[in-house]
Amino acid sequence: VDGMLTADAAKSSNYHGSGGAINITAGELAGAGTITASAPSDAVHSSAGGGRVAIALTKENADFAGFTGQILACGQWSRTNSGKRRMGGAGTVYLKTAAQVVGSLVLANNTENAVDIQGMTPVGAACDGSDFQDVTVHEKTRLVLPEGETLSVRGNLTNEGRFECGVGSTVVFAGAG
């Protein structure tokens, strides 16, 4: 991918939709392009959540090192009546190689603009699944594990944003997988 592959929502004057979905299954992925399923920015009345990107590599020993571009599913901000900026929840990026039992989850929002209110991205059995190799929560992103849910992480959990657990929820570090 050296160009752009997008499922971004269209921008309107007041209200925006959330990003769409991209699902790629390929032997390997290479290039320096951009893959996005994001919401448009700067709505007047409503922020919008990011979409979903899932990429599964099927070729033995293939990894994501050959792709140096960007993979994004950003939520975007809006202005409230009081002038504050509200961020929509981040979308999800799911990356899996043939060697992995389960893939990795990456959440990242647009960090170009300061926001006052962060949207949330729920994760769990009813949302995007609950078993991942690695989970990465980038800056200005809020991951929420709903009440009673279990999140299983086989590798690393990296949190540069906010990670909130509901009552009775559990995070299990399951070891290498």
C-alpha positions in Angstrom: 0.0 0.0 0.0 1.7 3.1 -1.2 -1.4 5.3 -1.7 -4.4 5.7 0.6 -7.0 3.1 1.6 -9.7 4.9 3.5 -13.1 4.3 5.1 -13.3 7.7 6.6 -16.6 9.3 7.4 -17.8 12.3 5.3 -17.6 15.7 6.9 -20.8 17.7 7.3 -21.5 21.2 8.7 -22.8 20.2 12.1 -22.9 16.4 12.7 -20.4 13.8 11.6 -20.6 10.0 11.4 -18.0 7.7 12.8 -15.2 6.0 10.7 -16.0 3.0 8.7 -14.4 -0.5 8.6 -11.5 -2.0 6.7 -10.8 -5.7 6.9 -7.6 -6.9 5.1 -6.4 -10.5 4.8 -3.2 -10.7 2.9 0.0 -12.8 2.7 2.1 -9.8 3.7 1.8 -6.0 3.8 4.4 -3.6 2.5 4.6 0.1 1.5 4.5 3.5 3.0 0.9 4.5 2.4 -2.0 5.3 4.7 -4.9 3.0 5.9 -7.6 4.9 7.7 -11.1 4.5 9.1 -11.4 7.8 11.0 -14.1 10.3 11.8 -13.8 13.9 10.3 -12.7 16.7 12.6 -14.2 19.9 13.8 -17.9 19.3 14.0 -20.0 22.0 15.7 -22.3 19.8 17.8 -21.1 16.3 18.0 -17.8 14.5 18.1 -17.5 11.1 16.3 -15.8 7.9 17.1 -13.2 6.2 15.0 -13.9 3.1 12.9 -12.3 -0.3 12.7 -9.2 -1.6 10.9 -8.3 -5.3 11.0 -5.3 -6.7 9.1 -4.4 -10.4 9.2 -1.2 -11.5 7.6 -1.3 -15.2 6.4 2.2 -15.8 5.0 4.5 -17.8 7.3 7.0 -15.4 9.0 5.3 -12.3 7.6 5.2 -9.3 10.0 4.3 -5.6 9.8 7.9 -4.4 9.5 7.6 -4.0 5.7 4.8 -1.4 6.1 6.2 1.9 7.2 3.0 3.9 6.6 0.2 4.8 9.0 -2.8 2.7 10.1 -5.4 4.9 11.9 -8.9 4.7 13.2 -9.2 8.0 15.0 -12.1 9.6 16.7 -12.3 13.3 16.2 -13.2 16.4 18.2 -16.0 18.8 18.2 -16.7 22.1 19.9 -19.3 22.3 22.7 -21.5 25.4 23.1 -19.1 26.6 25.9 -16.2 26.3 23.5 -14.6 23.2 25.0 -13.4 20.5 22.6 -14.8 17.0 23.0 -13.0 14.0 21.5 -14.9 11.1 20.1 -13.8 7.6 21.2 -10.9 6.1 19.3 -11.6 3.4 16.8 -9.6 0.1 16.9 -6.8 -1.3 14.9 -6.3 -5.0 15.1 -3.1 -6.5 13.7 -2.4 -10.2 13.5 0.3 -12.3 11.9 0.1 -16.0 11.0 2.4 -16.8 13.9 0.1 -15.3 16.5 -2.7 -17.1 18.2 -4.5 -13.7 18.7 -3.7 -10.3 17.3 -2.8 -7.0 18.9 -5.1 -4.1 19.6 -4.0 -0.5 19.1 -6.1 2.6 20.0 -5.0 6.0 19.0 -6.8 9.3 18.6 -6.0 12.5 16.7 -3.4 14.3 19.0 -3.1 17.5 16.9 -5.7 19.4 19.0 -6.0 19.8 22.7 -9.3 18.4 24.0 -11.2 18.9 27.3 -13.4 15.9 27.3 -12.3 12.4 26.0 -14.6 9.9 24.4 -14.4 6.3 25.4 -13.6 3.1 23.5 -15.2 0.1 25.2 -13.5 -3.3 24.8 -14.7 -6.7 25.9 -16.5 -9.8 24.7 -19.5 -7.7 23.5 -17.3 -5.1 21.7 -14.0 -6.0 20.0 -13.2 -9.2 21.8 -11.3 -9.7 25.0 -8.2 -11.7 24.2 -5.2 -9.9 22.6 -1.4 -10.4 22.2 -0.6 -6.8 23.0 -2.8 -3.8 23.8 -1.6 -0.3 23.2 -3.5 2.8 24.4 -2.0 6.0 22.9 -2.2 9.6 24.2 -5.6 11.2 24.2 -7.3 7.8 24.1 -9.6 6.3 26.8 -10.0 2.5 26.9 -12.9 1.3 29.0 -13.3 -2.3 30.2 -17.1 -2.5 31.1 -18.4 -3.9 34.3 -17.9 -7.6 34.8 -15.7 -8.0 31.6 -12.3 -9.7 31.4 -9.5 -8.5 29.2 -6.7 -11.1 28.6 -3.3 -9.7 27.5 -0.7 -12.3 26.4 2.1 -9.9 25.8 2.4 -6.2 26.7 -0.2 -3.6 27.9 1.1 -0.1 27.1 -1.0 2.8 28.4 -0.1 6.4 27.4 -3.8 7.5 27.7 -6.5 6.4 30.1 -7.5 2.9 31.0 -10.7 2.5 33.1 -12.0 -0.8 34.6 -15.6 -1.2 35.6 -16.8 -2.8 38.8 -15.9 -6.5 38.8 -13.8 -6.3 35.7 -10.5 -8.1 35.4 -7.3 -7.8 33.5 -5.4 -11.1 33.1 -1.8 -11.2 32.0 -1.8 -14.6 30.3 1.9 -14.7 29.3 3.4 -15.3 25.9 1.0 -16.6 23.3 
